[in-house]
Amino acid sequence: MFTPKTVKIENIAKNKQRVIKQLNNILSAKTRVYIDYANVRPWSEKLGWHIELRRLKQFLDSFDTIEAVNFYNGYLAGDERSEKEKTEAENNKYFLRTKPVKIMELSIDVSSILPDSTVLISQFIRRALLKKYEITTIEYLNERFKDMNKKGEYFIKDMKCNFDVEIGVDMLLDCERNSAETFILWSGDSDFADPIEKLMSAGKKVILFATVRKVSKELSTLVEKGLMIFDIQKIRDFICWKRELERKEDPR
């Protein structure tokens, strides 16, 4: 049952009755939510708007069947954005799971490689695509590395923090404990195909909250087996940054 947590949510809901009815049907039983934030955050580039964690939690809390909202996100000490996200998740009473972001240094030193070598490039481009490149393209890319070396750049930093295993385990444990009948996953990552299939085999309802263009092929094929996909653009007005509310209309 939907009971708005704030006056703002109540006012928006008056113009979103069809969406609220759909969500009431989806969330009709005991529900748990799992947000893979590293996967969700980049969606803003495609959507053209950003998710505000406070408003998202207020909206989810408006459905009395949602018993827990799990939030998974890496933590980079001293980084302003990371510190802010961690504080917001804690202040808004998400069940936060975090771990340090791994920072890897990748060499781009071309001093000891041949002009047509793919040794360095293969760190950044998949081999299936590299095989399609002509030698001139490989040489061009290595020449750009050489330009960077001349400027004193011999390494680039890459950050990694993956929660696929943790989220999959948590969902399956909650299933085993019968903690929920409905599982809401905010992600479009193909790595979740196996745990989702296990949940559906156990008779659980699984819904992806995602933007359709960011759902992997592996997950899209599970729709035939019962997986539901809910387009988060339908709830944009409830969860996006306030200053973005008037930019464009979203589906109802």
KAZI-V946041 format. One line per field, one symbol per residue. phi: phi as a letter, one per 30 degrees, with the letter a starting at -180 (. if undefined). psi: psi as a letter, one per 40 degrees, with the letter a starting at -180 (. if undefined). Layout:
phi=???
psi=???
//
This chain:
phi=.dbedbddddddddcbddddddddddcdbebbcbcdddddedeedddiacdcddddddddddcdddcabdbcadbceidedddddddddddcidddbbadddccccdbdcdccdecdceddddcbddededdddeddddddddddddddddjcbbbcbcbaccedddedddddddddhdacbccccabddddedddddddddicdbbdcacedccdddddddedckdcbcddddceddbdeedcdcdadcdc
psi=hhhhdiddddddddefddddddddddfeihiihhhgdddddedddddeiihhddddddddeeheeheihhhhhihhhehddddddddddddefighhiiihhhhhhhfhedeiideiedddedehidddddeiiddddddddddddddddeeheiihhihhhedddddddddddddefeidhhhhgiehdeedddddddddeeihhhhhihdeehiddddeeddeehihhheddfdddeihdeedediiii.
//
